Amino acid sequence: PINFRSAEQANFSKLLEAHLNEPDEPLLLEGATGLGKTRAYLYPILAAASDGKKIAIVLPTRQLIEQLLNSTDVKVC
């Protein structure tokens, strides 16, 4: 199990995982800066990709891109 640092972060991840398993409408997740949204959505996205789903990740800043690429616990291609 993944240890998230806040209830909001865990909730983001849970909502996205459910949406990826049964998408019905567009999903918009919004949260304050520093909440950990990027980390929260990476886990369900990587799980979906490992199940063969095609996933594209678009990040709004170079800082977030570098943070993702330098993560030691997330493998990106």
C-alpha positions as CSV (number, residue, x, y, z in Angstrom):
1,P,0.0,0.0,0.0
2,I,1.0,3.6,-0.7
3,N,1.5,5.9,2.2
4,F,0.1,9.4,1.3
5,R,1.0,12.4,3.4
6,S,-2.6,13.7,3.6
7,A,-6.2,12.6,3.4
8,E,-6.6,14.8,0.3
9,Q,-3.7,13.2,-1.5
10,A,-5.2,9.7,-0.8
11,N,-8.6,10.9,-2.0
12,F,-7.2,12.2,-5.3
13,S,-5.5,8.9,-5.9
14,K,-8.6,6.9,-5.1
15,L,-10.9,9.1,-7.3
16,L,-8.5,8.8,-10.3
17,E,-8.1,5.0,-9.8
18,A,-11.9,4.6,-9.9
19,H,-12.2,6.8,-12.9
20,L,-9.5,5.0,-14.9
21,N,-11.2,1.7,-14.1
22,E,-14.6,2.9,-15.2
23,P,-14.4,6.2,-17.1
24,D,-17.9,7.7,-17.7
25,E,-17.4,11.5,-17.9
26,P,-14.4,13.8,-17.8
27,L,-12.7,14.1,-14.5
28,L,-11.2,17.3,-13.1
29,L,-9.2,17.2,-9.9
30,E,-8.3,20.5,-8.3
31,G,-6.2,21.2,-5.3
32,A,-3.9,23.8,-3.7
33,T,-0.2,24.1,-4.6
34,G,1.9,21.8,-2.5
35,L,-0.9,19.3,-1.8
36,G,0.9,16.5,-3.6
37,K,-1.5,16.1,-6.6
38,T,1.3,15.0,-8.9
39,R,2.4,12.2,-6.7
40,A,-1.2,11.2,-5.9
41,Y,-2.2,10.8,-9.5
42,L,1.0,9.0,-10.7
43,Y,0.3,5.8,-8.8
44,P,-3.1,5.0,-10.4
45,I,-1.8,6.2,-13.8
46,L,1.3,3.9,-13.7
47,A,-0.9,1.0,-12.6
48,A,-3.2,1.6,-15.6
49,A,-0.2,1.8,-17.9
50,S,1.2,-1.5,-16.5
51,D,-2.2,-3.0,-17.4
52,G,-1.7,-2.0,-21.0
53,K,-3.7,1.3,-21.0
54,K,-2.1,4.1,-23.0
55,I,-1.5,7.1,-20.8
56,A,-0.2,10.6,-21.6
57,I,1.0,12.9,-18.8
58,V,1.1,16.7,-19.4
59,L,2.6,18.8,-16.7
60,P,2.3,22.6,-16.6
61,T,5.8,23.5,-15.4
62,R,9.4,22.5,-16.1
63,Q,9.8,22.1,-12.3
64,L,7.1,19.4,-12.2
65,I,8.6,17.6,-15.2
66,E,12.1,17.6,-13.6
67,Q,10.6,16.4,-10.3
68,L,8.9,13.5,-12.0
69,L,12.0,12.5,-14.0
70,N,14.2,12.7,-10.9
71,S,11.9,10.6,-8.7
72,T,13.6,7.5,-7.4
73,D,10.4,5.6,-6.7
74,V,8.6,6.3,-10.0
75,K,9.8,4.8,-13.3
76,V,9.0,6.9,-16.4
77,C,9.9,6.2,-20.0
